[in-house]
């Protein structure tokens, strides 16, 4: 059985990794993108997590 390979990363870390300094979106903006479906992610206990895909395959039996 193949399980979803997607991992979660803190939205603030994702923003600083993907955007130039000075253009990093606010966490509220990233949260809104997740809520409306523009960005894959999850909101867990108020924390915002971006979902990203890895190339590794994980098998569970």
Z-matrix of the N, CA and C atoms (Angstrom, degrees):
N
C 1 1.443
C 2 1.536 1 108.22
N 3 1.315 2 117.37 1 127.56
C 4 1.461 3 122.85 2 179.96
C 5 1.527 4 108.97 3 -95.08
N 6 1.305 5 116.53 4 129.84
C 7 1.460 6 122.51 5 -179.12
C 8 1.524 7 109.19 6 -103.54
N 9 1.312 8 116.21 7 151.10
C 10 1.463 9 123.92 8 177.74
C 11 1.526 10 110.72 9 -48.00
N 12 1.344 11 117.47 10 129.71
C 13 1.464 12 122.65 11 -177.93
C 14 1.527 13 113.08 12 -89.55
N 15 1.300 14 117.75 13 -1.52
C 16 1.451 15 119.50 14 -175.16
C 17 1.525 16 111.35 15 -69.89
N 18 1.323 17 115.29 16 143.26
C 19 1.462 18 122.99 17 179.84
C 20 1.521 19 108.30 18 -118.15
N 21 1.319 20 115.98 19 162.86
C 22 1.458 21 121.17 20 178.39
C 23 1.520 22 110.17 21 -110.16
N 24 1.328 23 115.70 22 141.78
C 25 1.461 24 123.26 23 178.51
C 26 1.532 25 106.73 24 -133.68
N 27 1.337 26 116.78 25 140.13
C 28 1.469 27 119.68 26 176.55
C 29 1.523 28 109.38 27 -53.65
N 30 1.315 29 116.19 28 135.93
C 31 1.459 30 120.94 29 -177.18
C 32 1.524 31 111.91 30 -59.90
N 33 1.321 32 117.63 31 -36.91
C 34 1.469 33 120.20 32 -179.48
C 35 1.528 34 110.92 33 -65.04
N 36 1.330 35 117.22 34 -38.53
C 37 1.460 36 120.95 35 177.37
C 38 1.527 37 110.43 36 -67.86
N 39 1.328 38 116.52 37 -42.95
C 40 1.461 39 120.89 38 178.10
C 41 1.522 40 110.44 39 -60.24
N 42 1.338 41 116.44 40 -44.90
C 43 1.468 42 120.53 41 179.93
C 44 1.513 43 111.98 42 -60.32
N 45 1.328 44 117.07 43 -43.20
C 46 1.468 45 119.57 44 -179.22
C 47 1.527 46 111.54 45 -72.73
N 48 1.328 47 117.55 46 -24.56
C 49 1.463 48 120.93 47 177.77
C 50 1.526 49 112.04 48 -78.35
N 51 1.334 50 116.99 49 -35.76
C 52 1.462 51 121.37 50 -171.95
C 53 1.525 52 114.76 51 -96.47
N 54 1.326 53 118.46 52 -15.91
C 55 1.464 54 121.76 53 -175.20
C 56 1.526 55 110.22 54 -121.73
N 57 1.316 56 115.05 55 151.52
C 58 1.463 57 121.75 56 175.53
C 59 1.526 58 109.15 57 -70.60
N 60 1.332 59 116.16 58 150.14
C 61 1.458 60 120.45 59 176.28
C 62 1.528 61 108.48 60 -57.31
N 63 1.299 62 116.35 61 135.30
C 64 1.455 63 121.54 62 -177.38
C 65 1.524 64 113.04 63 95.70
N 66 1.333 65 117.27 64 -15.60
C 67 1.464 66 119.80 65 178.49
C 68 1.533 67 111.49 66 -122.33
N 69 1.331 68 117.03 67 10.16
C 70 1.468 69 121.00 68 179.75
C 71 1.533 70 108.71 69 -67.96
N 72 1.344 71 117.12 70 125.24
C 73 1.470 72 118.91 71 179.83
C 74 1.524 73 111.35 72 -68.99
N 75 1.299 74 115.17 73 150.28
C 76 1.455 75 122.98 74 175.98
C 77 1.534 76 109.01 75 -65.14
N 78 1.326 77 117.14 76 150.28
C 79 1.465 78 120.13 77 178.39
C 80 1.520 79 112.32 78 -58.41
N 81 1.337 80 117.32 79 -31.58
C 82 1.468 81 119.68 80 177.58
C 83 1.521 82 110.71 81 -64.43
N 84 1.338 83 116.72 82 -35.46
C 85 1.460 84 121.14 83 177.72
C 86 1.518 85 110.22 84 -67.58
N 87 1.334 86 116.84 85 -44.95
C 88 1.462 87 120.79 86 178.80
C 89 1.529 88 109.55 87 -62.22
N 90 1.325 89 116.99 88 -40.84
C 91 1.463 90 121.12 89 177.76
C 92 1.528 91 110.26 90 -59.93
N 93 1.313 92 117.49 91 -44.44
C 94 1.458 93 121.72 92 178.89
C 95 1.531 94 110.66 93 -62.36
N 96 1.345 95 117.14 94 -41.96
C 97 1.469 96 120.68 95 177.80
C 98 1.521 97 110.78 96 -59.62
N 99 1.331 98 117.06 97 -39.69
C 100 1.464 99 120.93 98 178.34
C 101 1.528 100 109.90 99 -67.58
N 102 1.325 101 116.76 100 -44.62
C 103 1.469 102 121.06 101 -177.73
C 104 1.522 103 112.33 102 -62.39
N 105 1.329 104 118.15 103 -37.11
C 106 1.470 105 121.09 104 -178.13
C 107 1.520 106 112.88 105 -91.57
N 108 1.349 107 117.06 106 -1.68
C 109 1.451 108 120.53 107 175.29
C 110 1.518 109 115.90 108 88.28
N 111 1.325 110 118.90 109 9.85
C 112 1.461 111 121.22 110 177.49
C 113 1.521 112 112.08 111 -77.02
N 114 1.327 113 116.42 112 -20.15
C 115 1.457 114 122.59 113 -177.41
C 116 1.523 115 107.50 114 -140.22
N 117 1.324 116 116.61 115 136.32
C 118 1.459 117 119.50 116 177.76
C 119 1.522 118 109.31 117 -77.68
N 120 1.300 119 115.59 118 136.81
C 121 1.452 120 119.94 119 178.99
C 122 1.506 121 111.30 120 175.51
N 123 1.305 122 115.02 121 -176.27
C 124 1.459 123 121.63 122 -179.79
C 125 1.520 124 108.99 123 -140.28
N 126 1.314 125 115.21 124 150.76
C 127 1.455 126 121.73 125 173.45
C 128 1.527 127 105.45 126 -114.06
N 129 1.330 128 115.56 127 113.59
C 130 1.467 129 121.89 128 -175.26
C 131 1.522 130 108.52 129 -119.98
N 132 1.313 131 116.33 130 116.68
C 133 1.470 132 122.10 131 -179.45
C 134 1.524 133 112.05 132 50.02
N 135 1.325 134 116.54 133 39.72
C 136 1.459 135 121.37 134 178.22
C 137 1.522 136 114.55 135 85.82
N 138 1.332 137 117.58 136 -11.92
C 139 1.466 138 120.94 137 178.19
C 140 1.519 139 109.45 138 -88.02
N 141 1.321 140 115.49 139 142.72
C 142 1.454 141 121.54 140 -175.88
C 143 1.518 142 109.04 141 -102.81
N 144 1.326 143 116.46 142 126.47
C 145 1.464 144 123.21 143 -177.43
C 146 1.515 145 109.90 144 -125.93
N 147 1.330 146 117.02 145 127.99
C 148 1.460 147 122.44 146 175.15
C 149 1.520 148 108.14 147 -87.64
N 150 1.324 149 116.37 148 138.80
C 151 1.458 150 121.58 149 179.53
C 152 1.526 151 108.77 150 -99.04
N 153 1.317 152 116.69 151 128.56
C 154 1.457 153 119.68 152 177.97
C 155 1.518 154 109.66 153 -132.46
N 156 1.311 155 115.59 154 155.53
C 157 1.468 156 121.55 155 -175.65
C 158 1.519 157 110.59 156 -94.39
N 159 1.311 158 115.50 157 139.08
C 160 1.464 159 120.77 158 174.60
C 161 1.518 160 108.77 159 -106.35
N 162 1.309 161 117.05 160 162.58
C 163 1.459 162 121.28 161 178.52
C 164 1.515 163 112.29 162 -86.54
N 165 1.312 164 116.53 163 -9.35
C 166 1.467 165 120.29 164 -177.64
C 167 1.522 166 110.45 165 -78.58
N 168 1.305 167 116.22 166 139.46
C 169 1.453 168 122.72 167 176.41
C 170 1.532 169 107.86 168 -98.24
N 171 1.301 170 115.98 169 132.45
C 172 1.460 171 120.95 170 179.32
C 173 1.520 172 108.45 171 -114.21
N 174 1.294 173 117.28 172 122.67
C 175 1.449 174 121.91 173 178.91
C 176 1.520 175 109.90 174 -108.47
N 177 1.311 176 115.39 175 134.16
C 178 1.455 177 121.37 176 176.29
C 179 1.524 178 107.45 177 -126.23
N 180 1.328 179 116.04 178 138.60
C 181 1.464 180 120.63 179 179.62
C 182 1.505 181 109.89 180 -121.54
